[in-house]
Amino acid sequence: MSTFVVKVLLVLAVLILVAAAISRLRGRRSVGPVRQRMPKLVLFVGVLFVALGGLLALASFTAANPDGMLWPMRIASALIVLAGVCFLVMYRNFYVEPRADEIAFRTVWGREAVIAYADIVDYSVQASGGRLKLTVRAASGPRLRLSPNLYDLSPLLRASEFRQHNGRWPVRGELHGGPGTLTR
């Protein structure tokens, strides 16, 4: 009877922790008005993996294991929880923020970078597996790869149109009537 009570208390504790984490993530506001994160599906998969892995761990670690038959289940539960945490970290770290003169982003590993449109040396859009893949690389080295279908990159696309018409990327302030605007 006491093992059943411990299992119920552990399940309740895990559910409370998962609910607190979800409510904390849901209430969080992004810093800028145009900062875009990964699709919510990544967050959902991460929470699902953590919850299922936690339940599997709860079942495997609270049961008696005299003959060692539960070790594969324990290892699998730890790996599932670890995969869920990886999905949550990816969702938490990544963002892309297209601005009027530059595009700021943070990778899934947490490295932040800013690419000014005037510093772009490589800009390509390729079809890969039926999806578009945009690659932008700056002269200083940062590279951004993402799907233009998932994120609103309209400032970058306006800068690309400017490049097609003028043969060069716009300098800071040139697209929105700032100090770099050329009058013709």
N, CA and C atoms as a LAMMPS dump frame, in Angstrom:
ITEM: TIMESTEP
0
ITEM: NUMBER OF ATOMS
552
ITEM: BOX BOUNDS ff ff ff
-5.0000000000000000e+02 5.0000000000000000e+02
-5.0000000000000000e+02 5.0000000000000000e+02
-5.0000000000000000e+02 5.0000000000000000e+02
ITEM: ATOMS id mol type element x y z
1 1 1 N 0.82 -1.2 0
2 1 2 C 0 0 0
3 1 3 C 0.859 1.258 0
4 2 1 N 2.004 1.244 0.663
5 2 2 C 2.828 2.447 0.743
6 2 3 C 3.491 2.762 -0.605
7 3 1 N 3.826 1.755 -1.415
8 3 2 C 4.419 2.032 -2.729
9 3 3 C 3.394 2.691 -3.646
10 4 1 N 2.134 2.314 -3.508
11 4 2 C 1.082 2.936 -4.314
12 4 3 C 0.946 4.419 -3.967
13 5 1 N 1.006 4.756 -2.7
14 5 2 C 0.896 6.149 -2.263
15 5 3 C 2.088 6.952 -2.784
16 6 1 N 3.293 6.352 -2.739
17 6 2 C 4.486 7.033 -3.247
18 6 3 C 4.354 7.281 -4.747
19 7 1 N 3.848 6.298 -5.492
20 7 2 C 3.665 6.464 -6.934
21 7 3 C 2.672 7.589 -7.233
22 8 1 N 1.568 7.618 -6.511
23 8 2 C 0.561 8.654 -6.729
24 8 3 C 1.143 10.034 -6.411
25 9 1 N 1.887 10.148 -5.322
26 9 2 C 2.489 11.431 -4.961
27 9 3 C 3.522 11.877 -5.994
28 10 1 N 4.308 10.94 -6.523
29 10 2 C 5.286 11.279 -7.549
30 10 3 C 4.611 11.726 -8.845
31 11 1 N 3.544 11.047 -9.222
32 11 2 C 2.805 11.438 -10.421
33 11 3 C 2.226 12.832 -10.243
34 12 1 N 1.651 13.109 -9.099
35 12 2 C 1.1 14.44 -8.839
36 12 3 C 2.189 15.512 -8.86
37 13 1 N 3.356 15.216 -8.298
38 13 2 C 4.457 16.172 -8.302
39 13 3 C 4.928 16.463 -9.722
40 14 1 N 5.035 15.428 -10.535
41 14 2 C 5.45 15.622 -11.929
42 14 3 C 4.411 16.435 -12.684
43 15 1 N 3.144 16.139 -12.501
44 15 2 C 2.093 16.889 -13.186
45 15 3 C 2.074 18.356 -12.76
46 16 1 N 2.297 18.625 -11.492
47 16 2 C 2.344 20.003 -11.008
48 16 3 C 3.534 20.743 -11.605
49 17 1 N 4.695 20.086 -11.669
50 17 2 C 5.87 20.712 -12.258
51 17 3 C 5.678 20.991 -13.747
52 18 1 N 5.091 20.055 -14.468
53 18 2 C 4.844 20.254 -15.898
54 18 3 C 3.836 21.384 -16.101
55 19 1 N 2.784 21.432 -15.304
56 19 2 C 1.794 22.502 -15.432
57 19 3 C 2.415 23.862 -15.105
58 20 1 N 3.277 23.917 -14.112
59 20 2 C 3.938 25.182 -13.771
60 20 3 C 4.868 25.625 -14.894
61 21 1 N 5.587 24.686 -15.494
62 21 2 C 6.488 25.038 -16.589
63 21 3 C 5.714 25.536 -17.803
64 22 1 N 4.603 24.884 -18.106
65 22 2 C 3.8 25.299 -19.26
66 22 3 C 3.197 26.679 -19.02
67 23 1 N 2.684 26.927 -17.834
68 23 2 C 2.083 28.234 -17.563
69 23 3 C 3.139 29.33 -17.563
70 24 1 N 4.347 29.012 -17.141
71 24 2 C 5.418 30.007 -17.146
72 24 3 C 5.838 30.33 -18.579
73 25 1 N 5.938 29.326 -19.427
74 25 2 C 6.304 29.565 -20.821
75 25 3 C 5.201 30.309 -21.566
76 26 1 N 3.954 29.996 -21.254
77 26 2 C 2.829 30.61 -21.951
78 26 3 C 2.707 32.083 -21.602
79 27 1 N 3.049 32.475 -20.39
80 27 2 C 2.917 33.852 -19.961
81 27 3 C 4.082 34.725 -20.365
82 28 1 N 5.134 34.144 -20.916
83 28 2 C 6.324 34.901 -21.269
84 28 3 C 6.094 35.692 -22.557
85 29 1 N 6.5 36.939 -22.565
86 29 2 C 6.361 37.786 -23.747
87 29 3 C 7.723 37.953 -24.385
88 30 1 N 7.737 38.067 -25.698
89 30 2 C 8.999 38.267 -26.395
90 30 3 C 9.472 39.708 -26.191
91 31 1 N 10.764 39.902 -26.367
92 31 2 C 11.361 41.202 -26.098
93 31 3 C 10.951 42.221 -27.151
94 32 1 N 11.054 41.867 -28.398
95 32 2 C 10.728 42.8 -29.467
96 32 3 C 9.41 42.446 -30.122
97 33 1 N 8.83 43.391 -30.829
98 33 2 C 7.538 43.116 -31.457
99 33 3 C 7.636 42.161 -32.641
100 34 1 N 8.817 42.003 -33.231
101 34 2 C 8.941 41.161 -34.414
102 34 3 C 9.778 39.912 -34.151
103 35 1 N 10.144 39.649 -32.911
104 35 2 C 10.935 38.452 -32.588
105 35 3 C 10.065 37.22 -32.794
106 36 1 N 10.561 36.3 -33.612
107 36 2 C 9.787 35.114 -33.962
108 36 3 C 10.509 33.867 -33.455
109 37 1 N 9.763 32.97 -32.854
110 37 2 C 10.326 31.729 -32.329
111 37 3 C 9.959 30.561 -33.233
112 38 1 N 10.437 29.39 -32.85
113 38 2 C 10.1 28.167 -33.582
114 38 3 C 8.604 27.896 -33.478
115 39 1 N 8.081 27.053 -34.343
116 39 2 C 6.659 26.698 -34.235
117 39 3 C 6.346 26.05 -32.879
118 40 1 N 5.121 26.24 -32.424
119 40 2 C 4.693 25.699 -31.127
120 40 3 C 4.763 24.172 -31.08
121 41 1 N 4.824 23.536 -32.238
122 41 2 C 4.927 22.086 -32.288
123 41 3 C 6.197 21.6 -31.586
124 42 1 N 7.293 22.347 -31.711
125 42 2 C 8.542 21.97 -31.052
126 42 3 C 8.361 22.005 -29.538
127 43 1 N 7.702 23.03 -29.039
128 43 2 C 7.415 23.125 -27.605
129 43 3 C 6.519 21.979 -27.157
130 44 1 N 5.483 21.689 -27.925
131 44 2 C 4.558 20.615 -27.582
132 44 3 C 5.264 19.258 -27.548
133 45 1 N 6.112 18.982 -28.528
134 45 2 C 6.842 17.711 -28.565
135 45 3 C 7.783 17.607 -27.365
136 46 1 N 8.448 18.708 -27.018
137 46 2 C 9.337 18.694 -25.854
138 46 3 C 8.6 18.399 -24.561
139 47 1 N 7.47 19.058 -24.355
140 47 2 C 6.675 18.821 -23.14
141 47 3 C 6.148 17.389 -23.12
142 48 1 N 5.714 16.903 -24.277
143 48 2 C 5.202 15.539 -24.369
144 48 3 C 6.287 14.511 -24.042
145 49 1 N 7.485 14.699 -24.58
146 49 2 C 8.585 13.773 -24.296
147 49 3 C 8.965 13.795 -22.819
148 50 1 N 9.028 14.992 -22.231
149 50 2 C 9.379 15.079 -20.809
150 50 3 C 8.311 14.395 -19.958
151 51 1 N 7.042 14.615 -20.276
152 51 2 C 5.959 14.007 -19.494
153 51 3 C 5.944 12.489 -19.65
154 52 1 N 6.051 12.005 -20.888
155 52 2 C 6.043 10.55 -21.095
156 52 3 C 7.281 9.888 -20.51
157 53 1 N 8.423 10.529 -20.687
158 53 2 C 9.646 9.985 -20.088
159 53 3 C 9.591 9.983 -18.571
160 54 1 N 8.969 11.035 -18.009
161 54 2 C 8.819 11.074 -16.549
162 54 3 C 7.898 9.98 -16.038
163 55 1 N 6.801 9.74 -16.745
164 55 2 C 5.906 8.658 -16.347
165 55 3 C 6.575 7.29 -16.487
166 56 1 N 7.338 7.116 -17.559
167 56 2 C 8.065 5.861 -17.752
168 56 3 C 9.121 5.678 -16.662
169 57 1 N 9.798 6.752 -16.297
170 57 2 C 10.783 6.684 -15.218
171 57 3 C 10.111 6.386 -13.89
172 58 1 N 8.967 7.002 -13.681
173 58 2 C 8.225 6.749 -12.454
174 58 3 C 7.833 5.284 -12.337
175 59 1 N 7.373 4.718 -13.437
176 59 2 C 6.98 3.306 -13.415
177 59 3 C 8.182 2.383 -13.24
178 60 1 N 9.299 2.71 -13.855
179 60 2 C 10.435 1.797 -13.81
180 60 3 C 11.25 1.924 -12.525
181 61 1 N 11.358 3.126 -11.971
182 61 2 C 12.189 3.307 -10.786
183 61 3 C 11.46 3.006 -9.487
184 62 1 N 10.131 2.951 -9.493
185 62 2 C 9.414 2.645 -8.26
186 62 3 C 9.07 1.167 -8.141
187 63 1 N 9.238 0.412 -9.204
188 63 2 C 8.948 -1.022 -9.159
189 63 3 C 10.174 -1.778 -8.646
190 64 1 N 9.908 -2.927 -8.052
191 64 2 C 10.996 -3.781 -7.572
192 64 3 C 11.72 -4.381 -8.777
193 65 1 N 13.059 -4.461 -8.681
194 65 2 C 13.862 -4.925 -9.802
195 65 3 C 14.879 -5.967 -9.324
196 66 1 N 14.404 -7.116 -8.827
197 66 2 C 15.368 -8.095 -8.299
198 66 3 C 16.18 -8.792 -9.393
199 67 1 N 15.622 -8.994 -10.566
200 67 2 C 16.341 -9.716 -11.608
201 67 3 C 16.946 -8.796 -12.664
202 68 1 N 16.828 -7.478 -12.535
203 68 2 C 17.444 -6.531 -13.45
204 68 3 C 16.729 -6.367 -14.77
205 69 1 N 15.467 -6.73 -14.849
206 69 2 C 14.731 -6.638 -16.11
207 69 3 C 14.25 -5.212 -16.421
208 70 1 N 14.321 -4.309 -15.456
209 70 2 C 13.826 -2.958 -15.677
210 70 3 C 14.913 -1.985 -16.127
211 71 1 N 16.152 -2.425 -16.248
212 71 2 C 17.219 -1.511 -16.666
213 71 3 C 16.999 -0.925 -18.056
214 72 1 N 16.566 -1.705 -19.049
215 72 2 C 16.297 -1.088 -20.355
216 72 3 C 15.2 -0.023 -20.285
217 73 1 N 14.193 -0.259 -19.471
218 73 2 C 13.112 0.713 -19.325
219 73 3 C 13.626 1.981 -18.636
220 74 1 N 14.505 1.836 -17.68
221 74 2 C 15.074 2.989 -16.981
222 74 3 C 15.955 3.819 -17.916
223 75 1 N 16.754 3.143 -18.717
224 75 2 C 17.616 3.846 -19.664
225 75 3 C 16.769 4.561 -20.718
226 76 1 N 15.737 3.877 -21.217
227 76 2 C 14.862 4.489 -22.22
228 76 3 C 14.154 5.714 -21.646
229 77 1 N 13.715 5.643 -20.409
230 77 2 C 13.03 6.791 -19.809
231 77 3 C 13.98 7.972 -19.664
232 78 1 N 15.214 7.705 -19.282
233 78 2 C 16.189 8.797 -19.159
234 78 3 C 16.473 9.426 -20.522
235 79 1 N 16.581 8.616 -21.565
236 79 2 C 16.837 9.134 -22.908
237 79 3 C 15.645 9.932 -23.447
238 80 1 N 14.431 9.487 -23.15
239 80 2 C 13.242 10.21 -23.606
240 80 3 C 13.143 11.563 -22.904
241 81 1 N 13.412 11.603 -21.61
242 81 2 C 13.404 12.88 -20.886
243 81 3 C 14.494 13.799 -21.428
244 82 1 N 15.665 13.252 -21.7
245 82 2 C 16.759 14.053 -22.243
246 82 3 C 16.4 14.624 -23.616
247 83 1 N 15.753 13.825 -24.466
248 83 2 C 15.313 14.314 -25.778
249 83 3 C 14.281 15.425 -25.614
250 84 1 N 13.36 15.283 -24.677
251 84 2 C 12.365 16.325 -24.423
252 84 3 C 12.999 17.617 -23.944
253 85 1 N 13.985 17.499 -23.064
254 85 2 C 14.692 18.691 -22.586
255 85 3 C 15.43 19.364 -23.74
256 86 1 N 15.996 18.573 -24.649
257 86 2 C 16.666 19.149 -25.831
258 86 3 C 15.678 19.936 -26.694
259 87 1 N 14.483 19.402 -26.907
260 87 2 C 13.465 20.128 -27.668
261 87 3 C 13.086 21.431 -26.968
262 88 1 N 12.937 21.399 -25.647
263 88 2 C 12.578 22.608 -24.907
264 88 3 C 13.688 23.652 -24.959
265 89 1 N 14.933 23.214 -24.88
266 89 2 C 16.06 24.146 -24.97
267 89 3 C 16.145 24.748 -26.37
268 90 1 N 15.91 23.935 -27.392
269 90 2 C 15.906 24.455 -28.763
270 90 3 C 14.831 25.522 -28.92
271 91 1 N 13.643 25.248 -28.422
272 91 2 C 12.551 26.215 -28.534
273 91 3 C 12.884 27.49 -27.761
274 92 1 N 13.448 27.344 -26.603
275 92 2 C 13.761 28.499 -25.752
276 92 3 C 14.86 29.364 -26.363
277 93 1 N 15.872 28.748 -26.969
278 93 2 C 17.02 29.494 -27.463
279 93 3 C 16.771 30.189 -28.794
280 94 1 N 16.133 29.542 -29.741
281 94 2 C 16.075 30.052 -31.104
282 94 3 C 15.084 31.2 -31.253
283 95 1 N 15.509 32.232 -31.972
284 95 2 C 14.599 33.261 -32.452
285 95 3 C 15.225 33.92 -33.667
286 96 1 N 14.408 34.584 -34.454
287 96 2 C 14.861 35.389 -35.581
288 96 3 C 14.08 36.699 -35.523
289 97 1 N 14.796 37.81 -35.728
290 97 2 C 14.175 39.131 -35.625
291 97 3 C 14.618 39.986 -36.812
292 98 1 N 13.858 39.977 -37.908
293 98 2 C 14.216 40.821 -39.046
294 98 3 C 13.891 42.288 -38.754
295 99 1 N 14.891 43.138 -38.905
296 99 2 C 14.726 44.566 -38.664
297 99 3 C 14.853 45.311 -39.991
298 100 1 N 14.71 46.626 -39.955
299 100 2 C 14.753 47.42 -41.182
300 100 3 C 16.127 47.39 -41.844
301 101 1 N 17.207 47.336 -41.062
302 101 2 C 18.56 47.395 -41.617
303 101 3 C 19.38 46.135 -41.388
304 102 1 N 18.859 45.191 -40.612
305 102 2 C 19.627 44.003 -40.243
306 102 3 C 18.68 42.899 -39.812
307 103 1 N 19.237 41.727 -39.686
308 103 2 C 18.473 40.597 -39.169
309 103 3 C 19.236 40.039 -37.978
310 104 1 N 18.579 39.999 -36.843
311 104 2 C 19.181 39.469 -35.622
312 104 3 C 18.596 38.084 -35.38
313 105 1 N 19.432 37.179 -34.854
314 105 2 C 18.957 35.832 -34.59
315 105 3 C 19.789 35.192 -33.495
316 106 1 N 19.234 34.122 -32.94
317 106 2 C 19.95 33.294 -31.97
318 106 3 C 19.751 31.85 -32.382
319 107 1 N 20.841 31.094 -32.404
320 107 2 C 20.783 29.707 -32.837
321 107 3 C 20.21 28.828 -31.73
322 108 1 N 19.962 27.565 -32.051
323 108 2 C 19.45 26.632 -31.047
324 108 3 C 20.479 26.381 -29.956
325 109 1 N 21.739 26.682 -30.216
326 109 2 C 22.792 26.507 -29.212
327 109 3 C 22.975 27.758 -28.362
328 110 1 N 22.245 28.842 -28.661
329 110 2 C 22.287 30.044 -27.839
330 110 3 C 23.229 31.122 -28.349
331 111 1 N 23.881 30.926 -29.481
332 111 2 C 24.805 31.929 -30.025
333 111 3 C 24.002 33.005 -30.736
334 112 1 N 24.197 34.264 -30.34
335 112 2 C 23.48 35.375 -30.941
336 112 3 C 24.337 36.026 -32.013
337 113 1 N 23.681 36.499 -33.073
338 113 2 C 24.39 37.178 -34.152
339 113 3 C 23.459 38.175 -34.819
340 114 1 N 24.059 39.154 -35.47
341 114 2 C 23.332 40.165 -36.217
342 114 3 C 24.012 40.281 -37.577
343 115 1 N 23.215 40.222 -38.633
344 115 2 C 23.735 40.376 -39.985
345 115 3 C 23.11 41.639 -40.578
346 116 1 N 23.941 42.638 -40.824
347 116 2 C 23.461 43.848 -41.5
348 116 3 C 23.279 43.526 -42.976
349 117 1 N 22.25 44.094 -43.583
350 117 2 C 21.978 43.791 -44.991
351 117 3 C 23.137 44.222 -45.889
352 118 1 N 23.822 45.29 -45.537
353 118 2 C 24.948 45.763 -46.34
354 118 3 C 26.143 44.812 -46.249
355 119 1 N 26.193 43.943 -45.243
356 119 2 C 27.317 43.017 -45.055
357 119 3 C 27.056 41.634 -45.635
358 120 1 N 25.946 41.417 -46.292
359 120 2 C 25.614 40.094 -46.822
360 120 3 C 26.485 39.793 -48.034
361 121 1 N 27.169 38.651 -47.993
362 121 2 C 27.987 38.216 -49.132
363 121 3 C 27.377 37.023 -49.846
364 122 1 N 26.523 36.279 -49.17
365 122 2 C 25.887 35.117 -49.79
366 122 3 C 24.414 35.111 -49.401
367 123 1 N 23.56 35.117 -50.414
368 123 2 C 22.113 35.1 -50.209
369 123 3 C 21.557 34.123 -51.227
370 124 1 N 20.98 33.037 -50.747
371 124 2 C 20.443 32.053 -51.69
372 124 3 C 19.16 31.441 -51.129
373 125 1 N 18.268 31.12 -52.054
374 125 2 C 17.034 30.415 -51.732
375 125 3 C 17.038 29.142 -52.57
376 126 1 N 16.973 27.995 -51.883
377 126 2 C 17.023 26.711 -52.576
378 126 3 C 15.819 25.881 -52.195
379 127 1 N 15.376 25.068 -53.143
380 127 2 C 14.305 24.117 -52.864
381 127 3 C 14.95 22.818 -52.408
382 128 1 N 14.527 22.344 -51.267
383 128 2 C 15.084 21.119 -50.714
384 128 3 C 13.942 20.266 -50.188
385 129 1 N 13.676 19.167 -50.848
386 129 2 C 12.613 18.276 -50.402
387 129 3 C 11.241 18.907 -50.45
388 130 1 N 10.992 19.75 -51.431
389 130 2 C 9.689 20.39 -51.552
390 130 3 C 9.518 21.611 -50.675
391 131 1 N 10.553 22.007 -49.94
392 131 2 C 10.501 23.189 -49.086
393 131 3 C 11.589 24.164 -49.486
394 132 1 N 11.33 25.432 -49.261
395 132 2 C 12.339 26.448 -49.54
396 132 3 C 13.279 26.584 -48.349
397 133 1 N 14.553 26.809 -48.63
398 133 2 C 15.557 27.004 -47.596
399 133 3 C 16.343 28.265 -47.934
400 134 1 N 16.276 29.252 -47.063
401 134 2 C 16.964 30.519 -47.245
402 134 3 C 18.284 30.476 -46.486
403 135 1 N 19.359 30.875 -47.144
404 135 2 C 20.672 30.945 -46.518
405 135 3 C 21.209 32.359 -46.69
406 136 1 N 21.596 32.978 -45.579
407 136 2 C 22.176 34.32 -45.579
408 136 3 C 23.481 34.232 -44.802
409 137 1 N 24.579 34.721 -45.44
410 137 2 C 25.881 34.696 -44.772
411 137 3 C 26.495 36.087 -44.861
412 138 1 N 27.048 36.548 -43.741
413 138 2 C 27.661 37.87 -43.679
414 138 3 C 29.153 37.765 -43.966
415 139 1 N 29.762 38.905 -44.277
416 139 2 C 31.196 38.941 -44.536
417 139 3 C 31.998 38.57 -43.294
418 140 1 N 31.456 38.872 -42.124
419 140 2 C 32.166 38.569 -40.879
420 140 3 C 31.997 37.125 -40.431
421 141 1 N 31.157 36.341 -41.104
422 141 2 C 31.07 34.923 -40.808
423 141 3 C 29.746 34.364 -40.364
424 142 1 N 28.86 35.104 -39.653
425 142 2 C 27.606 34.493 -39.214
426 142 3 C 26.758 34.035 -40.398
427 143 1 N 26.105 32.91 -40.222
428 143 2 C 25.255 32.365 -41.279
429 143 3 C 23.915 31.982 -40.669
430 144 1 N 22.863 32.282 -41.399
431 144 2 C 21.501 31.971 -40.97
432 144 3 C 20.854 31.114 -42.04
433 145 1 N 20.309 29.98 -41.623
434 145 2 C 19.556 29.097 -42.521
435 145 3 C 18.196 28.846 -41.9
436 146 1 N 17.156 29.11 -42.681
437 146 2 C 15.809 28.837 -42.196
438 146 3 C 14.842 28.801 -43.359
439 147 1 N 13.622 28.416 -43.065
440 147 2 C 12.579 28.333 -44.076
441 147 3 C 11.829 29.661 -44.134
442 148 1 N 11.807 30.334 -45.3
443 148 2 C 11.065 31.601 -45.378
444 148 3 C 9.55 31.41 -45.294
445 149 1 N 9.079 30.171 -45.404
446 149 2 C 7.646 29.908 -45.269
447 149 3 C 7.186 29.947 -43.812
448 150 1 N 8.102 29.68 -42.873
449 150 2 C 7.74 29.63 -41.457
450 150 3 C 7.847 30.983 -40.757
451 151 1 N 8.676 31.877 -41.278
452 151 2 C 8.951 33.135 -40.598
453 151 3 C 8.667 34.305 -41.536
454 152 1 N 8.199 35.398 -40.973
455 152 2 C 7.937 36.61 -41.745
456 152 3 C 9.251 37.369 -41.898
457 153 1 N 9.836 37.294 -43.072
458 153 2 C 11.11 37.943 -43.353
459 153 3 C 10.944 39.092 -44.338
460 154 1 N 9.848 39.815 -44.241
461 154 2 C 9.556 40.86 -45.213
462 154 3 C 10.624 41.967 -45.271
463 155 1 N 11.25 42.407 -44.148
464 155 2 C 12.319 43.405 -44.299
465 155 3 C 13.511 42.865 -45.102
466 156 1 N 13.855 41.605 -44.894
467 156 2 C 14.95 40.999 -45.659
468 156 3 C 14.572 40.87 -47.13
469 157 1 N 13.337 40.531 -47.413
470 157 2 C 12.895 40.411 -48.797
471 157 3 C 12.859 41.778 -49.486
472 158 1 N 12.494 42.845 -48.749
473 158 2 C 12.552 44.196 -49.322
474 158 3 C 13.993 44.58 -49.646
475 159 1 N 14.916 44.203 -48.765
476 159 2 C 16.332 44.486 -49.026
477 159 3 C 16.821 43.691 -50.235
478 160 1 N 16.325 42.473 -50.402
479 160 2 C 16.702 41.671 -51.566
480 160 3 C 16.162 42.29 -52.858
481 161 1 N 14.945 42.812 -52.814
482 161 2 C 14.393 43.506 -53.98
483 161 3 C 15.209 44.761 -54.304
484 162 1 N 15.634 45.481 -53.276
485 162 2 C 16.49 46.645 -53.47
486 162 3 C 17.785 46.232 -54.163
487 163 1 N 18.337 45.108 -53.749
488 163 2 C 19.577 44.6 -54.358
489 163 3 C 19.366 44.249 -55.826
490 164 1 N 18.223 43.654 -56.145
491 164 2 C 17.947 43.286 -57.53
492 164 3 C 17.808 44.526 -58.419
493 165 1 N 17.227 45.596 -57.884
494 165 2 C 17.031 46.808 -58.671
495 165 3 C 18.29 47.666 -58.769
496 166 1 N 19.071 47.708 -57.689
497 166 2 C 20.217 48.623 -57.639
498 166 3 C 21.573 47.929 -57.758
499 167 1 N 21.619 46.623 -57.687
500 167 2 C 22.88 45.907 -57.815
501 167 3 C 23.721 45.865 -56.561
502 168 1 N 23.209 46.322 -55.457
503 168 2 C 23.93 46.289 -54.178
504 168 3 C 22.919 46.215 -53.043
505 169 1 N 23.401 45.796 -51.875
506 169 2 C 22.536 45.749 -50.704
507 169 3 C 22.392 47.15 -50.132
508 170 1 N 21.259 47.47 -49.511
509 170 2 C 21.067 48.819 -48.95
510 170 3 C 21.934 49.051 -47.717
511 171 1 N 22.416 50.265 -47.563
512 171 2 C 23.165 50.631 -46.362
513 171 3 C 22.174 51.03 -45.278
514 172 1 N 22.678 51.2 -44.083
515 172 2 C 21.825 51.494 -42.931
516 172 3 C 21.009 52.775 -43.158
517 173 1 N 19.698 52.663 -43.009
518 173 2 C 18.796 53.8 -43.134
519 173 3 C 18.285 54.061 -44.538
520 174 1 N 18.751 53.34 -45.514
521 174 2 C 18.391 53.626 -46.895
522 174 3 C 16.997 53.132 -47.268
523 175 1 N 16.53 52.047 -46.659
524 175 2 C 15.243 51.493 -47.035
525 175 3 C 14.055 52.257 -46.473
526 176 1 N 14.192 52.823 -45.306
527 176 2 C 13.038 53.448 -44.671
528 176 3 C 13.18 54.968 -44.575
529 177 1 N 13.931 55.569 -45.482
530 177 2 C 13.994 57.024 -45.546
531 177 3 C 14.874 57.659 -44.505
532 178 1 N 15.881 56.941 -44.016
533 178 2 C 16.779 57.47 -43.002
534 178 3 C 17.888 58.3 -43.61
535 179 1 N 18.975 58.519 -42.88
536 179 2 C 20.045 59.385 -43.341
537 179 3 C 20.806 58.841 -44.546
538 180 1 N 20.709 57.565 -44.836
539 180 2 C 21.439 57.001 -45.965
540 180 3 C 20.655 57.01 -47.265
541 181 1 N 19.507 57.657 -47.301
542 181 2 C 18.642 57.639 -48.471
543 181 3 C 19.249 58.448 -49.613
544 182 1 N 19.258 57.862 -50.769
545 182 2 C 19.732 58.56 -51.961
546 182 3 C 18.535 59.146 -52.697
547 183 1 N 18.616 60.39 -53.086
548 183 2 C 17.549 61.009 -53.875
549 183 3 C 17.981 61.067 -55.319
550 184 1 N 17.126 60.644 -56.207
551 184 2 C 17.458 60.626 -57.635
552 184 3 C 16.43 61.378 -58.403
